[in-house]
């Protein structure tokens, strides 16, 4: 949902870069080298200041590297996704720097308008219990789903995946379609049990909103999604491929535009007997406050005649939330009537700590 033309006064992500990159030894090594390379620092500064610039910079690099021509460059030999025996990381920077020079013109064209376009289906393991909770509170009526910041729309199909929830070293719960190629693992933490469904809630409709949605049938858009995956996490590439086999069978309905412009017509078209459930994950919090307020005011106004629910999975990184928060907002009678902090989660949905006996 981030407007690519927006800018903030400071690059707020910069102070936490080493921690952000610690999951990728390759990225961390390259970033450490870039810090001493003024030419590449200047190239990075083309990225919008409110974007996670080190991660996005490497994602744009990957987008070019994953092309047929890019894969022929010596830098490809250091990327675990592109070779079964990657070369030592400590030797990577000269090849990386040459790659940047070779693709300098393309990078200067792509970086100013680049935005991080991930579609982490693993986060559905965090969202699933809240969809069940919304279904219960709506009297188990069919859900009308609207995802804000949907990217390619993979998380609209959460009810088509298999979930394996672990406690310690064993699988405690298996939920969903057993035959699904999309197998999502999540470790439960804490003492409280999330409200898992015995059968999946009924979904009446699913619509995704995004300023620049990605097409799951478009090879270039698929390459953008691949480019956002961290080099060493090869299982995430495999999960992306599995998700594509599900979603491409029935591509989601995605609308391009600002949610505050699109929502009025969408909401009024939803049948009264359906439970309206909007949700967003790592998409809304870092938009300008005025953008968020327009959306929230619109939901409150619509609730004068229809109760609706909003699920929020966001990480207020700048205000020092130690983990992403999973929250449920209820709108009734023309205002927000309830805000519930339900769980703490991991960035990619690997863990779920339910905070109370809410059900």
Wavefront OBJ file of the C-alpha trace (Angstrom):
o trace
v 0.000 0.000 0.000
v 2.987 2.291 0.194
v 2.932 5.077 -2.358
v 6.287 4.814 -4.174
v 6.535 8.578 -4.526
v 6.297 9.221 -0.772
v 9.376 10.203 1.212
v 10.159 10.740 4.875
v 12.851 12.959 6.307
v 15.111 10.195 7.594
v 15.976 6.685 6.554
v 14.523 5.160 9.710
v 15.538 1.568 8.911
v 19.270 2.303 8.802
v 20.177 1.884 12.483
v 18.837 -1.674 12.659
v 20.273 -2.959 9.380
v 22.734 -5.489 10.887
v 19.949 -7.086 12.950
v 17.559 -7.101 9.995
v 20.119 -8.835 7.779
v 21.442 -11.368 10.262
v 19.318 -14.154 8.730
v 21.299 -13.854 5.505
v 25.085 -14.165 5.770
v 25.414 -13.167 2.105
v 23.370 -9.973 2.500
v 25.125 -9.077 5.739
v 28.564 -9.479 4.177
v 27.636 -7.432 1.120
v 26.075 -4.701 3.261
v 29.213 -4.488 5.409
v 31.308 -4.013 2.274
v 28.897 -1.456 0.804
v 29.288 0.694 3.941
v 32.853 1.396 2.801
v 31.911 1.963 -0.843
v 30.615 5.484 -1.489
v 29.628 4.702 -5.065
v 27.235 1.944 -3.990
v 26.007 3.973 -1.019
v 24.961 6.652 -3.503
v 23.138 4.027 -5.561
v 21.230 2.784 -2.505
v 20.136 6.333 -1.744
v 17.912 6.237 -4.837
v 15.467 4.101 -2.812
v 12.552 5.805 -1.059
v 13.568 6.678 2.492
v 10.533 4.984 4.018
v 11.274 1.636 2.369
v 13.474 -1.037 4.058
v 16.377 -0.012 1.888
v 18.934 -2.825 2.373
v 16.375 -5.581 1.813
v 14.759 -3.777 -1.112
v 18.129 -2.987 -2.681
v 19.081 -6.667 -2.691
v 15.617 -7.622 -3.972
v 16.101 -5.379 -7.012
v 19.556 -6.902 -7.503
v 17.978 -10.372 -7.390
v 15.299 -9.388 -9.879
v 18.043 -8.643 -12.402
v 20.180 -11.601 -11.317
v 17.287 -14.065 -11.809
v 16.845 -13.059 -15.452
v 18.198 -15.423 -18.077
v 21.093 -13.075 -18.795
v 21.733 -12.245 -15.134
v 22.162 -15.914 -14.238
v 25.215 -16.033 -16.510
v 27.085 -13.428 -14.454
v 29.789 -14.673 -12.007
v 27.842 -13.232 -9.057
v 25.211 -15.962 -9.569
v 27.761 -18.482 -8.282
v 27.341 -17.048 -4.764
v 23.549 -17.329 -4.602
v 22.243 -20.598 -3.057
v 19.049 -20.476 -5.120
v 21.009 -20.424 -8.379
v 23.668 -23.018 -7.645
v 23.786 -26.168 -5.468
v 27.378 -25.370 -4.415
v 27.677 -21.598 -3.823
v 31.128 -20.072 -3.632
v 32.446 -18.716 -0.293
v 30.664 -15.550 0.819
v 33.920 -13.813 1.688
v 34.829 -13.828 -2.020
v 31.515 -12.405 -3.231
v 31.950 -8.642 -3.143
v 34.123 -8.154 -6.263
v 31.623 -10.152 -8.348
v 28.715 -8.299 -6.734
v 30.293 -4.935 -7.466
v 30.888 -5.910 -11.089
v 27.256 -7.017 -11.388
v 26.142 -3.609 -10.117
v 28.321 -1.899 -12.727
v 27.048 -4.107 -15.548
v 23.417 -3.399 -14.581
v 23.969 0.156 -13.390
v 21.579 1.720 -15.894
v 18.778 -0.723 -15.064
v 19.313 -0.217 -11.327
v 19.107 3.565 -11.612
v 15.847 3.149 -13.479
v 14.289 0.607 -11.091
v 15.402 1.760 -7.642
v 13.583 5.129 -7.306
v 10.140 3.550 -7.748
v 10.884 0.153 -6.222
v 8.793 -1.088 -3.309
v 9.023 -4.283 -1.330
v 6.404 -6.665 -2.750
v 6.445 -9.789 -0.645
v 3.620 -12.282 -0.363
v 4.476 -14.472 2.626
v 1.912 -17.268 2.798
v 3.568 -18.453 6.028
v 1.829 -15.512 7.745
v -1.479 -17.267 7.081
v -0.607 -19.534 10.018
v -0.900 -16.452 12.239
v -4.061 -15.200 10.553
v -5.994 -18.494 10.536
v -7.166 -18.425 14.189
v -8.476 -14.875 13.755
v -10.465 -15.815 10.663
v -12.024 -18.540 12.813
v -12.705 -16.006 15.572
v -14.362 -13.605 13.124
v -16.428 -16.467 11.699
v -17.698 -17.377 15.180
v -18.587 -13.800 16.040
v -20.380 -13.426 12.740
v -22.561 -16.434 13.480
v -20.597 -18.637 11.069
v -22.043 -16.724 8.142
v -19.902 -16.800 4.941
v -16.925 -14.440 5.052
v -16.516 -11.587 2.593
v -12.728 -11.120 2.526
v -10.965 -7.912 1.513
v -7.186 -7.830 1.837
v -5.512 -4.422 1.864
v -2.012 -4.603 0.416
v -2.611 -7.970 -1.211
v 0.434 -8.071 -3.508
v -0.225 -11.193 -5.644
v -3.185 -12.293 -3.520
v -1.704 -15.518 -2.137
v -2.990 -14.835 1.388
v -6.536 -14.619 0.061
v -6.407 -18.405 -0.326
v -5.546 -19.221 3.299
v -8.373 -21.781 3.423
v -6.711 -23.850 0.661
v -3.520 -24.599 2.585
v -2.406 -27.168 5.167
v -1.175 -25.907 8.554
v 1.090 -27.828 10.893
v 1.328 -26.255 14.330
v 4.167 -27.483 16.501
v 4.849 -27.495 20.217
v 8.445 -28.310 20.972
v 9.635 -31.008 18.603
v 6.256 -32.533 17.720
v 3.292 -31.559 15.570
v 0.391 -30.716 17.875
v -2.256 -29.770 15.305
v -2.765 -30.308 11.597
v -5.485 -28.163 10.039
v -6.761 -27.626 6.515
v -6.647 -29.470 3.225
v -4.394 -32.477 3.733
v -3.811 -32.803 -0.012
v -2.680 -29.205 -0.470
v 0.853 -28.801 -1.847
v 1.181 -25.750 0.412
v 2.332 -27.007 3.814
v 2.797 -24.186 6.332
v 4.627 -24.796 9.608
v 4.229 -22.675 12.725
v 5.521 -23.117 16.282
v 3.071 -22.350 19.103
v 4.432 -20.446 22.089
v 2.932 -19.505 25.449
v 0.228 -21.221 27.470
v -2.940 -20.160 25.653
v -4.557 -22.081 22.829
v -5.587 -20.173 19.671
v -9.161 -20.729 18.446
v -8.412 -23.186 15.671
v -11.244 -24.243 13.338
v -12.427 -27.844 13.188
v -13.500 -27.126 9.613
v -12.468 -24.135 7.584
v -14.758 -21.079 7.727
v -16.877 -20.606 4.604
v -15.569 -17.923 2.256
v -18.172 -16.185 0.088
v -15.854 -13.784 -1.721
v -12.229 -12.689 -1.767
v -10.841 -9.442 -3.163
v -7.338 -8.007 -2.900
v -6.432 -4.304 -3.045
v -2.986 -2.981 -3.834
v -1.483 0.100 -5.418
v 0.525 -2.170 -7.718
v -0.802 -5.749 -7.543
v 1.235 -8.594 -8.965
v -0.175 -11.079 -11.466
v 0.427 -14.714 -10.483
v 0.394 -15.644 -14.194
v 2.962 -13.042 -15.241
v 6.562 -14.380 -15.332
v 8.055 -10.962 -14.527
v 5.802 -10.562 -11.491
v 6.693 -14.063 -10.334
v 10.363 -13.095 -10.633
v 9.664 -10.059 -8.405
v 8.275 -12.363 -5.748
v 11.251 -14.702 -6.038
v 13.613 -11.748 -5.763
v 12.254 -10.816 -2.337
v 13.174 -14.185 -0.812
v 16.368 -14.312 1.248
v 19.153 -16.229 -0.542
v 19.758 -18.920 2.063
v 16.076 -19.719 2.669
v 15.668 -22.136 -0.212
v 12.537 -23.655 1.370
v 10.741 -20.352 0.749
v 11.360 -20.661 -2.998
v 9.869 -24.158 -2.860
v 6.860 -22.854 -0.931
v 6.365 -20.088 -3.491
v 6.309 -22.671 -6.289
v 3.771 -24.775 -4.376
v 1.570 -21.741 -3.735
v 1.607 -20.822 -7.405
v 0.244 -24.266 -8.301
v -2.777 -23.544 -6.076
v -3.423 -19.896 -6.884
v -2.877 -20.142 -10.648
v -5.790 -22.586 -10.897
v -8.165 -19.748 -9.974
v -6.315 -16.401 -10.023
v -7.540 -13.976 -7.369
v -9.517 -10.841 -8.063
v -7.079 -7.979 -7.464
v -7.886 -4.293 -7.834
v -5.222 -1.654 -8.367
v -5.647 1.593 -6.468
v -5.878 3.260 -3.093
v -8.015 1.320 -0.628
v -9.808 4.463 0.540
v -11.019 5.006 -3.034
v -11.960 1.396 -3.732
v -13.600 0.354 -0.477
v -16.871 2.353 -0.640
v -18.191 0.561 -3.726
v -16.858 -2.811 -2.584
v -18.469 -2.611 0.843
v -21.889 -1.572 -0.426
v -21.897 -4.514 -2.855
v -21.450 -7.139 -0.124
v -24.690 -8.980 0.757
v -26.016 -8.270 4.249
v -25.891 -11.967 5.192
v -22.093 -12.109 4.756
v -19.593 -11.272 7.501
v -17.220 -8.557 6.290
v -13.602 -9.234 7.183
v -10.848 -6.862 6.073
v -7.233 -7.676 6.816
v -3.708 -6.496 6.177
v -0.262 -7.843 7.047
v 2.890 -5.724 7.008
v 1.180 -3.416 4.528
v -0.672 -0.587 6.254
v 1.233 0.592 9.305
v 4.003 2.410 7.471
v 1.703 4.330 5.197
v 1.229 8.012 6.036
v -1.145 8.484 9.001
v -3.572 10.433 6.817
v -3.891 7.435 4.478
v -4.627 5.064 7.338
v -7.080 7.483 8.955
v -9.096 7.757 5.734
v -9.495 3.993 5.645
v -10.386 3.714 9.331
v -12.907 6.572 9.113
v -14.501 4.907 6.108
v -14.874 1.601 7.981
v -16.388 3.367 10.976
v -18.899 5.179 8.782
v -19.931 1.978 7.014
v -20.457 0.236 10.362
v -23.492 2.428 11.042
v -25.519 -0.199 9.209
v -23.206 -3.261 9.100
v -20.810 -4.691 11.660
v -17.387 -5.369 10.186
v -14.048 -6.697 11.377
v -10.468 -5.723 10.584
v -7.530 -8.046 11.221
v -4.158 -6.343 11.570
v -0.823 -8.177 11.489
v 1.722 -5.374 11.669
v 5.084 -4.568 13.201
v 5.534 -1.042 14.526
v 9.264 -1.336 14.088
v 9.996 2.344 14.605
v 8.118 2.499 17.914
v 10.013 -0.530 19.119
v 7.445 -3.280 19.183
v 9.760 -6.252 19.797
v 7.539 -8.516 17.681
v 4.707 -8.144 15.161
v 1.275 -7.752 16.765
v -1.836 -9.611 15.673
v -4.911 -7.521 16.468
v -8.654 -7.605 15.799
v -10.708 -4.422 15.453
v -14.502 -4.401 15.546
v -16.579 -1.607 13.988
v -20.223 -1.135 14.959
v -22.723 1.712 15.096
v -20.519 4.156 13.249
v -17.349 3.729 15.311
v -14.591 1.353 16.324
v -15.974 -0.444 19.363
v -13.219 -2.904 20.180
v -9.482 -3.380 19.728
v -7.997 -6.703 20.824
v -4.306 -7.541 20.882
v -4.572 -11.275 20.314
v -1.061 -12.575 19.690
v 2.609 -11.942 19.152
v 4.077 -13.347 15.961
v 7.294 -13.725 13.997
v 8.045 -11.669 10.904
v 7.334 -14.522 8.493
v 4.750 -16.318 10.619
v 7.120 -18.940 12.024
v 5.776 -18.569 15.571
v 2.457 -17.692 17.221
v 2.008 -16.713 20.858
v -1.696 -16.387 21.648
v -2.107 -13.967 24.546
v -5.399 -14.874 26.168
v -8.283 -17.305 26.274
v -10.212 -15.276 23.683
v -12.361 -17.509 21.533
l 1 2 3 4 5 6 7 8 9 10 11 12 13 14 15 16 17 18 19 20 21 22 23 24 25 26 27 28 29 30 31 32 33 34 35 36 37 38 39 40 41 42 43 44 45 46 47 48 49 50 51 52 53 54 55 56 57 58 59 60 61 62 63 64 65 66 67 68 69 70 71 72 73 74 75 76 77 78 79 80 81 82 83 84 85 86 87 88 89 90 91 92 93 94 95 96 97 98 99 100 101 102 103 104 105 106 107 108 109 110 111 112 113 114 115 116 117 118 119 120 121 122 123 124 125 126 127 128 129 130 131 132 133 134 135 136 137 138 139 140 141 142 143 144 145 146 147 148 149 150 151 152 153 154 155 156 157 158 159 160 161 162 163 164 165 166 167 168 169 170 171 172 173 174 175 176 177 178 179 180 181 182 183 184 185 186 187 188 189 190 191 192 193 194 195 196 197 198 199 200 201 202 203 204 205 206 207 208 209 210 211 212 213 214 215 216 217 218 219 220 221 222 223 224 225 226 227 228 229 230 231 232 233 234 235 236 237 238 239 240 241 242 243 244 245 246 247 248 249 250 251 252 253 254 255 256 257 258 259 260 261 262 263 264 265 266 267 268 269 270 271 272 273 274 275 276 277 278 279 280 281 282 283 284 285 286 287 288 289 290 291 292 293 294 295 296 297 298 299 300 301 302 303 304 305 306 307 308 309 310 311 312 313 314 315 316 317 318 319 320 321 322 323 324 325 326 327 328 329 330 331 332 333 334 335 336 337 338 339 340 341 342 343 344 345 346 347 348 349 350 351 352 353 354 355 356 357 358 359
